Amino acid sequence: MNKVILMGRLTRDPEVRYGDNQKAVGRFSIAVDRRFTREGDPTADFFNCTAFGKQAEFVEKYLKKGTKMLVTGRIQNDNYTNKDGQTVYSVQIIVDELEFAESKGGSDGAQTARPAAPSGAAPAEGFMNIPNGIDDELPFN
């Protein structure tokens, strides 16, 4: 199985081209923050992504530098031999699915709106408290 899920921000505006068959090809890169780092290590990894067809058209229309995205796809080798005869190893992410990872105003410093907690259930760390005895009311015990 070859599946990858990444969440990060676009490092530059996407580049979209149309091939001979008029099928769109969109290329962009995202920076994914590392969860743990040691002093002197990079704090993010950068991944080149490629989308085709309708997804590439979506990329062209809606994405820009700084947009936070959730990308699902597969890893593909993109190795080649340069003019000096050396093999250059690299990978790219072939996009299967794209989703926005924050609200439209989220990248501008605005906070994402959260739904209000029902009365009697105060939110704790972004989660809603489940009242005691609710199991009796649920239809799928």
JOLIN-V630319 format. One record per residue. N is the residue number from 1. RES is the residue in one small letter. SS is DSSP state (~ for helix, > for strand, _ for the rest). OMEGA is omega in whole degrees, 0 to 359 (none if undefined). Layout:
n: <N & N>
res: <RES & RES>
ss: <SS & SS>
omega: <OMEGA & OMEGA>
//
This chain:
n: <1 & 2 & 3 & 4 & 5 & 6 & 7 & 8 & 9 & 10 & 11 & 12 & 13 & 14 & 15 & 16 & 17 & 18 & 19 & 20 & 21 & 22 & 23 & 24 & 25 & 26 & 27 & 28 & 29 & 30 & 31 & 32 & 33 & 34 & 35 & 36 & 37 & 38 & 39 & 40 & 41 & 42 & 43 & 44 & 45 & 46 & 47 & 48 & 49 & 50 & 51 & 52 & 53 & 54 & 55 & 56 & 57 & 58 & 59 & 60 & 61 & 62 & 63 & 64 & 65 & 66 & 67 & 68 & 69 & 70 & 71 & 72 & 73 & 74 & 75 & 76 & 77 & 78 & 79 & 80 & 81 & 82 & 83 & 84 & 85 & 86 & 87 & 88 & 89 & 90 & 91 & 92 & 93 & 94 & 95 & 96 & 97 & 98 & 99 & 100 & 101 & 102 & 103 & 104 & 105 & 106 & 107 & 108 & 109 & 110 & 111 & 112 & 113 & 114 & 115 & 116 & 117 & 118 & 119 & 120 & 121 & 122 & 123 & 124 & 125 & 126 & 127 & 128 & 129 & 130 & 131 & 132 & 133 & 134 & 135 & 136 & 137 & 138 & 139 & 140 & 141>
res: <m & n & k & v & i & l & m & g & r & l & t & r & d & p & e & v & r & y & g & d & n & q & k & a & v & g & r & f & s & i & a & v & d & r & r & f & t & r & e & g & d & p & t & a & d & f & f & n & c & t & a & f & g & k & q & a & e & f & v & e & k & y & l & k & k & g & t & k & m & l & v & t & g & r & i & q & n & d & n & y & t & n & k & d & g & q & t & v & y & s & v & q & i & i & v & d & e & l & e & f & a & e & s & k & g & g & s & d & g & a & q & t & a & r & p & a & a & p & s & g & a & a & p & a & e & g & f & m & n & i & p & n & g & i & d & d & e & l & p & f & n>
ss: <_ & _ & _ & > & > & > & > & > & > & > & _ & _ & _ & _ & > & > & > & > & _ & _ & _ & _ & _ & > & > & > & > & > & > & > & > & > & > & _ & _ & _ & _ & _ & _ & _ & _ & _ & _ & > & > & > & > & > & > & > & > & > & ~ & ~ & ~ & ~ & ~ & ~ & ~ & ~ & ~ & ~ & _ & _ & _ & _ & _ & > & > & > & > & > & > & > & > & > & > & _ & _ & > & > & _ & _ & _ & _ & _ & > & > & _ & _ & > & > & > & > & > & > & > & > & > & > & _ & _ & _ & _ & _ & ~ & ~ & ~ & _ & _ & _ & _ & _ & _ & _ & _ & _ & _ & _ & _ & _ & _ & > & > & _ & _ & > & > & _ & _ & _ & _ & _ & ~ & ~ & ~ & _ & _ & _ & _ & _>
omega: <180 & 182 & 179 & 176 & 182 & 172 & 180 & 182 & 177 & 182 & 179 & 176 & 180 & 176 & 182 & 178 & 179 & 181 & 180 & 180 & 180 & 177 & 182 & 174 & 182 & 179 & 177 & 176 & 178 & 175 & 181 & 180 & 175 & 181 & 180 & 176 & 172 & 180 & 181 & 178 & 175 & 180 & 181 & 173 & 184 & 184 & 174 & 183 & 178 & 178 & 182 & 172 & 183 & 179 & 177 & 177 & 175 & 179 & 181 & 187 & 192 & 186 & 176 & 180 & 178 & 180 & 179 & 186 & 170 & 184 & 174 & 181 & 180 & 179 & 179 & 175 & 179 & 184 & 177 & 177 & 182 & 185 & 178 & 179 & 179 & 177 & 178 & 182 & 175 & 178 & 172 & 177 & 174 & 189 & 171 & 181 & 177 & 174 & 173 & 182 & 176 & 180 & 184 & 181 & 185 & 182 & 179 & 179 & 178 & 179 & 177 & 180 & 177 & 177 & 180 & 178 & 177 & 182 & 180 & 180 & 181 & 179 & 177 & 179 & 178 & 178 & 180 & 175 & 178 & 182 & 177 & 176 & 182 & 182 & 180 & 183 & 184 & 183 & 185 & 178 & none>
//
